[in-house]
Amino acid sequence: MLDLRKEGIKVSTIMPGSVASYFNDHQPNDKDAWKIQPEDIGQIVYDLLKMNPRTLPSKIEVRPTRPGGK
């Protein structure tokens, strides 16, 4: 990120917690409703692309609001 920003290239790291995805051969199901949904991560990417050029969010950590659905 530090090397490329002088070239006008932005780099952001998105660090999601539990996501309802197909990672590691998992099949998302109703029990995953408490997890972050793939479209939530997509919204973050979209928001980053629309962000004012003067800003550079370097790290974005995202966690579900209720661990384990409790």
Summary of the structure (lengths in Angstrom):
residues: 70
radius of gyration: 15.0
end to end distance: 37.3
largest distance: 45.7
contacts: 132
relative contact order: 0.27
helix: 36%
strand: 14%
